[in-house]
Each structure stands twice: as structure tokens, then as C-alpha cells.
Amino acid sequence: MRISVILPAKNEAEGLRRTLPALGTCLPQAEVIVVDDGSSDDTAAVAAAHGARVLSSPYSMGNGAAIKRGARAASGDVLVFMDADGQHDPTLIPRLLEHLEQGFDMVVGARSAAGQANVSRGAANAFYNRLASWMTGHRVADLTSGFRVVRAERFREFLHLLPNGFSYPTTSTMAFFRSAYPVAYVPVPVAQRIGRSHIRPLRDGLRFLLIIFRIATLYSPLKLFAPVSLGFFALGLAYYGWTFATEHRFTNMSALLLSASVIVFLIGLVSEQITALTYRRDS
């Protein structure tokens, strides 16, 4: 089983000085690919000095873009994704690979509450996990963890779905669940990152809100649209009952609410069909 380790890195020279030697010790035969996402420091030089294969971008394209570039270039049967900032311990990779050998197609290193960057990030991730668990019907322990191992053939099926930004873990996880590829979660400790995080609360907070809608539309749109449709229908019916009882008439607002419920349901139905076509695999 050939293994390729992919590390997206932007200004992570210090983190790589700690991560790459540890990788070389625990996985000496693995292909190590560092995707330099337009760094302004010595990221590429440090990676090359430690024997890693370096893919450099002339400008920053995003974490997801780096993941896609690395996945396309990797030669291994199994892809290992981890951060270059020192948070992920390379000695834990064999533990994830053990579960892969048990028949899983993706194994994710799940962080505990103590492993979250801060309280707000932890609360947001807990919400995403609950939402994803409801959507899939399976327990999702850490939807946004970037520490994972996957079968390369399976992962490349969904490269066209992955965004260039920070939500590649969410998209890939939901894509695997949708396609009935088994996913496992293994609890892992997370160290304090080296350097400054590239996530900005205001800018990326708005992007993370879109993750909620991506979860729904990537897995089962009707699970999102059907309750909204039902809510409009119940509101319209209740408003009609009140106006009929008080004014003995059917109002325009009742018609609008009931019409909205039908429109939202039909949009969900069409979205469900589009989603099914998106995940169709031609033999």
C-alpha cells in the first residue's frame, strides 16, 4: 500500500521544521508532498531541504485548492492529509491507517473539545457535527478536521466538488457519506499550532455559515427544504384559519404563504434530483 502525505502550507516554515522530520521517522517510505500556497516565507525551501516534493503556487489559491493540487499529483494508493502547522502528530497516522485496513474508505482524526482553537470555534464545530449527524443518520464526530486518511481512488471522484477555501473537509465527508463509502472517526489529541492562524473570524465566519447550506445540498436537499416548506404551509394554514374566523375571507397573505410552501418543496425536489445526478458514477 503506497502512501502519499499531503500538507497544504502557507507561511508554515516553522511548523514544517517540526512536522517533516517526525513524518520521515514514522513513515520513511511515504511520498511527502508540501503544497506551498503562495507563501512569503521559507516554506518551500524548508520543505525541499527535508526531502519533500514541493508544489508551489505563484499566489495563494486557498486551502482547498492546495488539497486538490496535492491529490492530483500524489502517486500513492492512500492519501494522508494533515496540517503543516504542527497541530497533527505524525505518529498517529498508523492508528488511522489501521482503521482503513478494516474496510473504511475514509478515517478522520477527531478532535475533542479541548482540541478546538477557541470556545466560539468549538461551539460552531459542535453545531456542524450535530447537523451533519442528522443529515446523514450517522454520528459525525468532527466534520471540519483536516487530519484524515482516504483511499486515493475514492477521494479523486469528488475533486470537482471541493471548494478552494477552507471547507474541503466538510465537502469530502458529506460526499463520502452520500456515496455510501464508509467513514470512521478516531479520537486524536491536537497540539497548539505554530504561528498564526489564517482563518479570520469575520470573513471566514460568513463562509462557515455557508457550510450549513453546503451540508444540506451536498447530502439531501429535501431534508432542508421539506421542513421549511412545511413551516410555510402551517403558517399559511394557521393564518387562513384566523382570518376566516375573524373576517370570513381568504386573504392574499394566506395565498402567498401556501404558494411559498409549494414552491420551496418543488425547489427541494429538483435539488434532490440534481444531487443524485452529481453523485452518479458511470461504470
N, C-alpha and C positions, 0 to 999 in steps of 0.2 A: 504494500500500500504506500504509494508515493504521497508525501505531504508537502504542501506549499503553505507557508505562513505569510500573510499579507498584513502589513502595517501601514495604514494611512497616516501621513505625518505632515504637519505644518508647523515649522519652527519648534521642532522637538529634538534638537541636538542633544540636550542634556538627558532627556528621557531615553533616547536611543543608546547612549553610553552605558546605561544600566540594563536596558532590556535585551539588547543584541548579544552581549556576552552570555547572559543566562539562557537565551534561546540556543546558542551554539553548544552549550553544555548539555542541555536536556534533549535536544533534537539535532544532533550533529549532522544527520543525513538529509535534513529537510531543506527545501528550497525556501529562502527568505527573500521576500520582495518588499522593499520600502517604497511607497508611492509618495514622492515629495510634491506636496500640493502647493507649489509656488512659494516655498519658504524663503525668508530673507536672512536666515542664519546658516549655520554649517550642517544642516540636516543631511543633505546629500553626501557631503564629504565624510561625515561620521559614519553613515550607513555603508558607504563604499569601503571605508577603512576596516570595517568589521566583516567584510566579505558578503554583504547583502547585495542583491540585484536592485539597482535604483531606477525607478521610472520617474522622471522629473516633468513637471508641468511648468510652462513659462509664466503662468499666473494661477491664482487659486480658483479651482473649479468646485470645491466643496468636498465634504467627507464622503458622500455617496458616490461622487464621480471618481474619487480615488479608489474606492472599493471596486467599482466596475472595471477600471483600468487594470487593477491588480488581478481580478478574477479572469479577465480575458488573457492576460499574459502568463498566468500560472500554468505549470505543466503537471501538477500533482492531481491525484485522484481525489484527495481530500483537501479542502481549503480551511485554514485556520485564520480567523480574523481576530485581531486584538489591537488595543490602543498602544501607541508608541510613547505615551507619557509616563510609563512606569506603574500604572494602576493595576495592570494584569500580571499575575505571576506566571511565567512560562512553565514552571514546574507543575502547574495544574493542568496543562494540556493533555498529558497522558490519561488523566482522570476523565476528561471529556471524550477522548478517543475510545476509551473502554465502552462507553455507552453507545458510541457509533457502531462498534463491532457487534452490539446486541441487536442490531436491526433498525436503529433510528437513522433518519436522514439528516437531521439537524440536532445538535446538542448545544444548549446555551448555558453559559456560566451566569447563574442568577445571584444578584447582589441582595444582601439583607438590608434592612432599614439603616443600619449603621454604615453601610457602604455607599449611601447616597451623598451627593455633593453638599446638599443643604436641605433644610426642612421643606422648603417650597418645592424643590425638585423631587424630593421623596414623596410628597403628597400628590404631585402631578403624576408621577410614575405609578403610584398605587392606584390612582383613578384609571389610568390607561390599562393597567393589568386587569382590573375588575371588568372594565368594558370589553376588553378582548376576550376574557374568560366567558362572559355572557354571550358574545357573538359566536364564539367557536364551540362552546359546550365543553371545553377542556380548560383545566387550570393553567393559566399563563402566569408564571412566577416572576418574570422580568421581561417585559415587552421591548424595552429600549436598550438592553445590554448589547455592547459591541464586542463582547468576548464570546465567540462561538465557533464551532467546527461544523462543516457541512460537506456533503458529497458534491464534488465539483459539477458533475453532470446535472444534478438536480438544481443547484443554485443558478447555473447559467441559463436555465429555462426562463428565469424571471428577471434577467438583467434589464430588459426593456421596461419593466415596471418600476425599477428602483429610481428614486429621485436623486438629484445631485447634492442635495442638502443633508441634514442630519437624521432623517427618519428612515434610513435604509434598514435598520434592524426591525422596525415595525412592519414595513412593507414586506420584507422577506419572510418574516414569521407568519404573517397572515396569508401570504401566498402559499407557504408550505402546508398550513392547515387546510386551506381551500382545496388544494390538490391531493389531500389525503396522504401526505408524506409525514411520517411520524416525527414528532418533536419532543425532546426530553430536556428537562431543566436540572442542573446540578448546582447546589449552593457553593459559592466561592467567596473568599474574602477579597476585598479590594483595598489597595494601598492608597495613600494620599498621592495625588498626581504631582508630577514635577512640572513647574512652570504654570502659566496662566491658562485658564480655560478659554476656548474660542467661542463658547456659547454666550450670547448677550441676552439677558432676560427679556428686554422689551422686544427686540427684533425677532429673536427665536421663540419667544413666548407666543407670539401670534402664529408662527409657523407650527408650533406644537399643538395649537388649537386645531389646526387643520388635520393633525394626526387622527383626531377623533372621527372626522368625516372620512379619512382615508381607511381607517379600520372598518367602518361600515361598508363603504363602497367597494373595498377590495374583497371582503368576505361574503356578506349577504346584505345587499341594499334594502331588501324588504324588511329586515329587522329594524332598520332605522325609519324607513318611510311608512310602514304599516302603523306603528304606534302614533306617529304624527297625524296620519290620515284619520285614524280612529278618534284622536283628540279633536280634530276639526269637526268630525261628524257628530260627536257627542255634544260639543259646544253649539253647533248649529241646531241640533235637535232640541237641546235644552232651551235655547233662545226662542225657537219656534213655539215650544210649549208655553213659555212665559208670555210671549206676545199674543198667542191665540187665547190664552186665559184672560189677559187684561184688555186686549184690543180687538179680539176676534178677527185677526187677519194674519196673513203670511207676509213677512217683511222682506225687503231686499237683503238685509244683513243675514237673515236665515238662509236665503238662497245662495249668498256668497260663501258662507261657511260650509254649507253642504256641497257646493260645487268644488270648493277648495279641497275637501276631503277626497272627492273622486279624482281630481287632477293629481294630487300628491300620490295617491295609491297607484295611478297609472304610470306616473314617473318612476316610482319604485319598481313596478313590474317590468318596465322597459330596461331600467338599470340592471335588474336581476338577469335579464336575458343577455345584456351586453357583457356583464361579468362572467356569465357562463361561457360566452364565446372567447373572452380574454384568456381563460384558463384551458381552453380546448387544446389538446396536444395531438397533432397529426402524427399518425404512425407511418 
